[in-house]
Amino acid sequence: MSVKEAIKTAPAPVRATPEPARPDKRNRAWDEAPRWQIYLPLGIYLLFTLIPFYWILLFSLRPAGSTSLVPWPVTFDHFEKVWTDRSFGTYFANSVLVGVATLLMTTLVALAGGYALARFDFRIKRGFMLALLCSQFVPGALLLVPLFEIFAELRMINSLGSVILAETVFQLPLSMILISNFIKNVPYSLEEAAWVDGCNRMTAFRIVVLPLLRPGLIAVGSFAFVHSWNHFLFALMFLNNQDKQTIPVGLNSLMSADSVDLGALAAGGIIAAVPVVIVFAFIQKWLITGFSAGAVKG
């Protein structure tokens, strides 16, 4: 056997597997920050965020005239005062009606318009999208006079319907853009497969697309509800009777030019904040998913 043949038939040398490099605890990566550098800024931010809430809770629970920094003895007289004497029960019911109606109307119209923008091509599509974006730069106060004239002609002044309609119109542009971007992330092939199976467009949308839009619908609906719940300007301008007003207007009525009832104002603020906090506590996981999916182009 020649040397060349022996080399060819010889087994290949076994290479030793190099040992994995052990991480050196002394050499910390530049992008890995110590824990105190993370928790300290978050703790300071949390402190500045919670102090105002504690101050409101303190004024609402401690007796009138008390200067204690701890709400003891605890009293609910301020809550009883604003709920019964200041008609906050009526304000609360009106705000719930306005918020729920705005949520439903905004979601339904934005769903129809967003589907049209996502699935159909028409000549003025880009111009329409540009108009939707530009409408977000127009403040609501600028349109109070024409809206008041329109609602006066329609005999809708001093009606909750005027506030619901105005809130829905101002929520639609952003809601429609979010829904359209969310629908673009749903593969069009899923609808085509449903059409092949015998479904029409409406049935395919209801069975295939609509269940996948739950995070987006929750995000849009919650945004519309919170905005209409907290909005002060439309309710102040379009509603005159006390039994038609909402919670933001009721909170404003607790402040006069001469004095401010801090206990009643704090109790009213707690009443106004509790429903929104409860809603966001239940929908936060869908809310983050919905806004992140609707903010990108599919």
C-alpha positions in Angstrom: 0.0 0.0 0.0 1.4 3.3 -1.0 1.7 6.3 1.4 -1.1 8.2 -0.4 -3.5 5.2 -0.1 -2.7 4.9 3.5 -3.4 8.5 4.2 -6.8 8.2 2.4 -7.8 5.1 4.3 -6.6 6.4 7.7 -9.3 7.4 10.1 -9.8 11.1 10.6 -8.3 12.4 13.8 -10.9 13.1 16.6 -11.0 16.8 17.4 -11.4 17.7 21.0 -14.6 19.7 21.7 -13.6 23.0 23.1 -15.0 23.7 26.5 -17.6 26.5 26.6 -16.3 29.8 27.9 -17.3 30.4 31.4 -19.0 33.7 32.0 -16.9 36.0 34.1 -19.0 37.6 36.8 -16.5 40.4 37.1 -16.9 41.4 33.5 -20.5 42.7 33.3 -21.9 43.5 29.9 -22.4 47.1 29.0 -26.1 46.7 28.3 -26.7 44.9 31.7 -27.5 47.5 34.3 -27.5 46.8 38.0 -30.8 46.2 39.6 -30.7 49.4 41.7 -30.4 51.5 38.5 -33.7 50.0 37.3 -35.7 50.0 40.5 -34.6 53.4 41.8 -36.1 55.5 38.9 -39.2 53.3 38.8 -39.6 53.7 42.6 -39.3 57.5 42.3 -41.8 57.6 39.4 -44.2 55.4 41.3 -43.9 57.7 44.4 -44.7 60.8 42.5 -47.6 59.0 40.8 -49.2 57.6 44.0 -48.8 60.7 46.2 -51.6 62.6 44.4 -53.9 59.6 44.6 -53.2 59.2 48.3 -53.9 62.9 48.8 -57.3 62.6 47.2 -58.1 59.5 49.2 -57.0 61.3 52.4 -59.3 64.3 51.8 -62.2 62.1 50.9 -62.0 59.9 54.0 -60.9 62.2 56.8 -63.4 64.4 58.6 -63.9 68.1 57.5 -61.4 70.4 59.2 -58.9 67.7 60.0 -55.3 68.2 59.2 -54.1 64.6 59.9 -51.9 62.9 57.4 -53.6 59.6 58.1 -57.4 59.2 57.4 -58.4 58.3 60.9 -61.2 58.2 62.0 -62.5 57.2 58.6 -65.7 58.9 57.5 -67.8 58.5 54.4 -69.8 61.7 54.9 -68.2 63.3 51.8 -69.2 60.4 49.6 -72.8 60.6 51.0 -72.9 64.3 50.4 -71.8 64.3 46.8 -73.9 61.2 45.9 -77.2 62.5 47.4 -77.0 66.3 48.0 -74.9 67.1 44.9 -76.7 64.6 42.5 -73.7 62.6 41.7 -75.9 59.5 41.4 -77.6 61.2 38.4 -74.2 62.4 37.0 -72.8 58.9 37.3 -75.8 57.3 35.4 -75.6 59.9 32.6 -71.8 59.4 32.2 -72.3 55.6 32.0 -75.0 56.1 29.3 -72.8 58.4 27.3 -69.7 56.2 27.7 -71.4 53.0 26.7 -73.3 54.5 23.8 -70.1 56.2 22.5 -68.3 52.9 22.8 -70.8 50.9 20.8 -71.3 53.5 18.1 -67.6 54.2 17.7 -66.7 50.5 17.5 -69.4 49.6 15.0 -68.8 52.5 12.6 -65.0 52.2 12.9 -65.3 48.4 12.3 -67.2 49.0 9.0 -65.0 51.9 7.9 -61.7 50.1 8.9 -62.7 47.0 6.9 -63.4 49.2 3.8 -60.0 50.9 4.2 -58.1 47.6 4.7 -59.7 45.4 2.0 -60.9 47.7 -0.8 -59.0 50.1 -3.1 -60.7 53.2 -4.4 -59.7 56.4 -6.0 -59.8 58.7 -3.0 -58.4 56.3 -0.5 -55.2 58.2 0.2 -57.0 61.5 0.4 -59.5 60.1 2.8 -56.8 58.7 5.0 -55.0 62.1 4.9 -58.3 63.8 5.9 -58.7 61.4 8.9 -55.2 62.1 10.1 -55.6 65.9 9.6 -58.8 65.9 11.6 -56.9 64.8 14.7 -55.1 68.2 14.7 -58.3 70.2 15.0 -59.2 70.9 18.7 -62.8 70.3 19.8 -63.2 73.8 21.1 -62.7 75.2 17.6 -65.9 73.4 16.4 -68.1 74.2 19.4 -70.0 77.0 17.6 -70.9 75.1 14.4 -71.8 72.0 16.4 -74.0 74.0 18.6 -75.8 75.5 15.6 -76.2 72.1 14.0 -77.7 70.5 17.2 -79.9 73.6 17.7 -81.4 73.0 14.2 -81.9 69.3 15.0 -83.5 70.2 18.4 -80.8 68.1 20.2 -79.6 70.8 22.7 -79.9 69.6 26.3 -80.0 66.0 25.1 -77.5 63.3 25.9 -77.8 62.3 22.2 -75.9 65.5 21.2 -72.9 64.6 23.5 -72.9 61.0 22.3 -73.0 62.0 18.6 -70.2 64.6 19.1 -68.0 62.2 21.1 -68.5 59.5 18.4 -67.6 61.8 15.6 -64.4 62.9 17.3 -63.3 59.4 18.2 -63.9 57.9 14.7 -60.8 59.0 12.8 -58.3 57.4 15.2 -60.5 54.4 15.8 -60.9 53.8 12.1 -57.2 54.0 11.4 -56.4 51.5 14.3 -59.0 49.1 13.1 -57.9 49.2 9.5 -54.3 48.5 10.4 -55.4 45.7 12.7 -57.5 44.1 9.9 -54.5 44.3 7.5 -52.6 42.0 9.9 -55.3 39.3 9.3 -54.3 37.2 6.2 -56.6 37.8 3.3 -56.2 34.1 2.4 -58.4 33.2 5.4 -61.3 35.1 4.0 -60.7 33.6 0.5 -60.7 30.1 2.0 -64.1 30.9 3.7 -65.4 32.0 0.3 -64.3 28.8 -1.3 -66.3 26.9 1.4 -69.5 28.8 0.4 -69.5 31.8 2.7 -70.3 35.2 1.5 -68.3 38.3 2.5 -70.4 39.1 5.5 -70.4 35.5 6.8 -66.6 35.2 6.2 -66.0 38.4 8.1 -68.2 37.3 11.0 -66.7 33.8 11.3 -63.1 34.3 10.3 -62.0 38.0 10.8 -64.1 39.2 13.7 -62.8 36.7 16.3 -59.2 37.8 15.5 -60.1 41.4 16.0 -60.9 41.1 19.7 -57.8 42.9 21.1 -58.2 45.8 18.5 -61.9 46.2 19.3 -61.3 46.2 23.0 -58.5 48.8 22.6 -60.7 51.1 20.4 -63.8 50.7 22.6 -61.9 51.4 25.9 -60.3 54.4 24.4 -63.7 55.8 23.3 -65.3 55.0 26.6 -62.5 56.7 28.7 -62.4 59.8 26.5 -66.2 60.3 26.6 -66.2 59.6 30.4 -63.6 62.3 31.1 -64.6 64.8 28.4 -65.8 68.1 29.9 -66.3 70.5 27.1 -69.2 69.0 25.1 -71.2 68.2 28.2 -70.8 71.7 29.5 -71.9 73.3 26.2 -74.7 71.1 25.0 -76.4 70.2 28.4 -78.2 72.8 30.4 -80.4 71.0 32.9 -78.7 69.5 36.0 -80.4 66.1 35.5 -78.7 65.8 32.1 -75.1 66.6 33.1 -72.2 64.2 33.5 -69.6 63.7 36.1 -66.9 66.2 34.8 -69.5 68.9 34.9 -70.6 67.8 38.3 -67.0 68.0 39.6 -66.8 71.5 38.2 -69.9 72.5 40.1 -68.2 71.7 43.4 -65.8 74.6 42.9 -67.1 78.1 43.3 -65.4 81.5 43.1 -65.3 82.0 46.9 -64.5 78.5 48.2 -63.9 74.9 47.3 -65.2 71.9 49.3 -62.0 69.8 49.2 -63.6 66.8 50.9 -66.6 66.7 48.5 -64.3 67.3 45.5 -62.0 64.5 46.5 -64.9 62.1 47.0 -66.3 63.1 43.6 -62.9 62.4 42.0 -62.7 59.0 43.6 -66.2 58.2 42.3 -65.2 59.3 38.8 -61.9 57.4 38.8 -63.1 54.0 40.1 -65.0 52.8 37.0 -62.1 53.7 34.7 -59.6 51.9 37.0 -61.8 48.8 37.1 -62.2 48.7 33.3 -58.5 49.0 32.7 -57.6 46.4 35.3 -59.7 43.8 33.4 -58.7 44.7 29.8 -55.0 45.7 30.1 -53.6 42.6 28.4 -55.9 43.0 25.4 -55.4 46.8 25.4 -51.6 46.5 25.0 -51.9 43.9 22.2 -54.6 45.9 20.4 -52.7 49.2 20.3 -49.4 47.5 19.4 -51.0 45.6 16.5 -53.0 48.6 15.2 -50.1 50.9 15.3 -48.0 49.1 12.7 -48.7 48.6 9.0 -49.7 45.1 8.0 
